[in-house]
Amino acid sequence: MSQIMEQTNAHIMGTYGRNEVVVDHGTGATCTDENGKQYIDFGSGIGTTSLGFCNEAWAQAVCEQVRKVQHTSNLFYHAPQAQLAEKLCAMSGYSKVFFGNSGAEANECAIKLARKYSFDKYGEGRNTIITLVNSFHGRTIATLSATGQDVFHIYFFPFVGGFRYAKANDIADLHEKLDDTVCAIMIEYVQGEGGVMALDQAFVDEIRKICDERDILMIADEVQTGIGRTGRLFAGEYFGVKADVTTAAKGIGGGLPIGVCLANAKCQDVLGKGAHGSTFGGNPVVCAGAVKVLETLDAPGFLEGVREKAAYLRSRLEALDEVEAVSGLGFMIGITLKTKKAPEVLAACIDKGLLVLTAKEKVRLLPPLTITQKELEAGADILCSVLEG
């Protein structure tokens, strides 16, 4: 075991199941460990390094900003935050945004916004949020409570009340969970940690209809699906549905911590002065990098290229005898295997120079959106050799 691994294990709480790789540096979709071994990255920091390792334009923007102003509180204004907000709203069609530091924080903001929207308009007692069985919304107490997986509802009692779980793609069960206390329905279009499972069109359409009829908010958690991951800016575009509130994080920072909560015109002013806040949210350095991420995604043909590369990778996988099914959308891929175990595949891939992820019983892939065709083919060759071996 290397000195870095020993230092880590000795002084950092053991909350992660770490693989024995010490990443030293990287460029594009390829990184190198402390011993000089190279790996193609099909995980992008769990969907975070959307432009790969150390993208030149992103790194330049971050470095220039960190030498100019690294931080100022949200009691003042600064250009990178204003530029990012304008760009994000223009690209997404939302009216206003709140900046935090993570996906969990973005979802906390959405939860607070939904409950306050209902309180302001209808008074007390209308504060239940329906989420979906098998969902994942974060690791804070409130977002764990919102998460519809029993495995997360242990140890940390008492959990936050006011959440109810409906079965994904089960319209009848959704209606059974509705009553006059509901203020919002919160979904992931593709359940990432829940196994890379996409929702059905009819189910999403029914949620939008219910929310419109009852004046409750539709919240889309796009922390993992958003910012180009599926080949669209947001996965909701595939369904032709626009949530009242959409959250994002991970890929928008390009590797730096940021969470965003986007609100439409109906609820853009629900959270006024003092209703919410974040010390580091919308930090100048993070915002400068995020602007470059959005500029990259907004370039002509970029997202089309992501969809094409994703289709290539999916076609390679679907042709394998070992692969039972390929789920997800775009570059958010879940692989159901016939005989092999996902953790064993992950270990074998690492040994051969490929970094992958798992989700439940599946192998999960979240390649950088900027991965080159050469890197993609080389990574696919490794993965296919492991799955065929």
PECORBEL-V444440 format. One line per field, one symbol per residue. phi: phi as a letter, one per 30 degrees, with the letter a starting at -180 (. if undefined). burial: 1 if it has 9 or more other ideal C-beta (glycine too) atoms within 8 Angstrom, else 0. A space follows every 10 residues. Layout:
phi->???
burial->???
//
This chain:
phi->.dddddeddd bcedcbdddd bcdcaabicb bbddcjdcbd ccbhihicdd cidheddddd ddddddccbd aadddbcade dddddddddd dcidcbbccb cadddddedd ddddddeddd cbidjcbdcd cceidbbkcd dddddddcbe dccbicdddd djbbccddic dddeddddad cdcabcbcdb ddddjhcddd edddedddde dddchcdccc dcecddhiec jbebdeddci bcddbbcbah dddikcdabb bcbdddbdcd cceidaaadc eieedddddd edddddddde iddddddddd dddddddddd ddddabcjbh dcbccdcdbd cedddeddde ecjbcbbbbh ccdcbbdedc eddddddddd ddddddddd
burial->0000110100 0000000000 0000010111 1110000111 1111011111 1111101110 1101100000 0000000101 1111101110 1101011111 1111111111 1111111110 0000011111 1111111101 0111111110 0010000011 0011111101 1011001100 0111111111 1101111110 0011111101 1000011111 1111111111 1111110110 1011111111 1111010111 1111001101 1000000100 1111111111 1111111000 0110011011 0111011001 0110011111 1111111001 0100111111 0111111110 0111111111 1000110111 011111100
//
